Amino acid sequence: MSELRPVMLYDGRCAFCNRWVQRWRHFTSDAIDYQPYQVAAGRFPQIPPDALGKAVHLIEPDGHVTRGAAAIFRSMELANHRRWPSWLYRKFIPFAVASERVY
């Protein structure tokens, strides 16, 4: 794992989460480092432990953290894959609200 890559923390015990991470890996290739929070949470003390089981968290090399649907869209943007959802999430509030509800 490279510290220069963003890290996506997810629930490694959740079968649903693991399936989605495999899908996201296909889209992001090696641009994002995926780690179960059960293994990597100690490296990110700024994230409350109870928050980690509720949503994925994307930690960028500069320390910026996004979670939930925003983290998914940001990871795709960082990997230069489907940049428009991240833009739409930031610019169109109803899209962001709907995305988080679906997430």
PEGIPE-V281055 format. One line per field, one symbol per residue. ss: DSSP state (@ for helix, = for strand, . for the rest). A space follows every 10 residues. Layout:
BEGIN
ss->???
END
This chain:
BEGIN
ss->.....===== ....@@@@@@ @@@@@@@@.. .=====@@@@ @@@.....@@ @@....===. ....===@@@ @@@@@@@@.. ...@@@@@@@ @.@@@@@@@@ @@.
END
